[in-house]
Amino acid sequence: MIIELETDRLWLRGWKEEDKEPFFRLNSDPEVMEFFPNILTKEQSNALADNCMRKFEMQGGWGLWAVELKQSGEFMGFVGLNIPALEFPFSPFVEIGWRLDKAFWGKGYTGEAARNIFDFAFTETDLDEIVAFTSLQNYRSESVMKKLGMIKDENTFMHPALEKGHPLREQILYRIKRPV
């Protein structure tokens, strides 16, 4: 069972096979992938989409939702919750993540989806905290974290999947807790 969420402008839904082509286009765009280690090949992008689909079953119906613009039906990318397989210095945790095609940047879509997801997470699940992290250089994502009311940790951390010396290895961490 996949839980679906809705905002005024967006539909957060399960993934469809036809999402894979526009997902590959955004994953192969150097500007969209600027703060990720690499752009993705078609095979890597499809594997990521398949993994997103699988995780809904593993995580109780929630995950990295495919985001669709209600007005046009366009696939925009994803926003959602994830439990990473990697061990981080602050594990265990649930993260919120996003990746939208650049045509949808700067219009408040990520924040709109994320606020809806926080509402879902803190009222419909037993989650008490959600984190978000990104490289030090990713000011756009950090700005979204701030606008969402997330609180920045004092210390940075080194991403466990990136080798020593990698320019994106040092990361910032933001948190938001269940309202009391």
N, C-alpha and C positions, 0 to 999 in steps of 0.2 A: 504494500500500500504506500503510495506517495502522497504526502500531504502537499497541497497546493495553497499558495498564498496570493493575495491580490491587493493592489493599491489602486489609487485613482487612475494611474497611467500605465501600470505594469501588471503582468501576469507572471508569477513565479511558479513554474511548473516542472514536471518531469521532462526528461530529455526525449527527443524524437530522432530517428535516423536522419531525417532531413536537416537537423541542426548541425550535422557533422561538417558539411561544406562551408557554411559561414563561420563555424567555429575554427576550422582550419585557416580560413582567410585572416581572422584576427590573430590567431596564434603564429602566423607566419609574417605578420606585420612588424618590422623592426621598432616602430614607434610604440605600439601596444606592448611589445615584449622588452622594452628598454631596460626595465629593472628586474628581468629574469635572466638566468644564465645564458639561454639560447632561444632563438626562434625554434618553433617545432616543425618537424617534417609532418607530412600528412599521416603517416603511420603513428607517430607520437601523439598527434592531436586526436586522432580517432581513439587511441588507447586511453587517453585522458578522459574523453567523453564517455567511453565504456566504463571506466572506473567511477566516474561521477554517477552513472546510472546504477552500478552495483552497490555503491555506498548507501543509497536510500534504503535498501533492504537491511544492511548491516547496522544502520544508525536509527532504526525505528521510524522510517518514513520521511526524515528530513535529510538535507545534504546541500550540495552546491546546485541550487536550482537554476535551470535554464530560464533566462529572462526574456520575455516577449513584450514588445510595445503593443498595448491594446489597440491603439488607433489604427495601426497598419498591419499588425500580425508579424512584424519583423523580429527575427531572433537577434538579440543584442549582445549576448554573452552569458555570464553567470554571476550570481551573488548568492552566498549561502554559508552554511555551517559545515565544518569538517573536523574530523578527528584524525590528525596526521599519523602515519605509520612510523615516522622517524621519532627518535628520542631527542627531546629538546631540554635545555637546562631547567625549564619550568613545567615539564610534563608531570602529570597528564593534564590536558586542556582541550577545549573546543575553540576553534578559531573561526572568525568570520573572514571570508575572502571574496574578492570580486575581480572580474576581468571583463570589461565591456569594450566593444569595438569603438574606435575613436570617433566615429560619427555620432556617438551618444555621450561623449564627454562634455562636461561643463553645463549640463542641463538639470543636475540634481537627482538623476535617476539612481545612482549608487546609494546616496543617502536615503532616498525614499524607500528603496528596497531594504536597506539595512535596518532602518527604524522599524519596519514591519516585521522583519526577522527577529529583532530584539524583543518586540512585543510578544511574538509567538514563543520564542525560547523561554522568556521569563514568566509566561502565564500558562503555557501548555506542556512544558517539560520541567524536569527537575534541575536544570542548569542554574547555577548560582553566579557564574562568571563566564564571559566570552572575551577572548583576546584577539588582537590583530597585530601583525608585524610586517615590516618591510625594510628595505635597505635604507641606509642613512640618506641617500640621494633622492629618494622618491617622495618629493614634497607634495605631489598631487594626492597620493594615497594618505600621507600623513595629515593633510588638510581635511580629508574626509573623516579620518579618525577623530580629529579635534572637533569637527562640526557635529559628530555623533555623540559628543560628550564623553568620549573615552579618555582615560587618564594615562599619561605617559609614565612608564617606569623610569626611575632615575638612571639605571644601568642599561647599557646596550648588551648584546650577546652575539656570539658567532654562530651563524647558521650551520648546522651539522652536515648539510649536504654539499657545502661549498668548501673547497680546499683553501688552506692557508695562503694568504696573499691575493685571493680573489677580490676584486673591487666591490662586490656586492655582499661579501661575507658578513660584515658588521651590520647588525640589524637593530632597529628600535622596536620596542614592545609597548602596546597600549592595552588597557583592560577596561571592561565595564562590568559592573556587578548588578545583580538582581536588585531592583528598587525595594526599599524596606517599607 
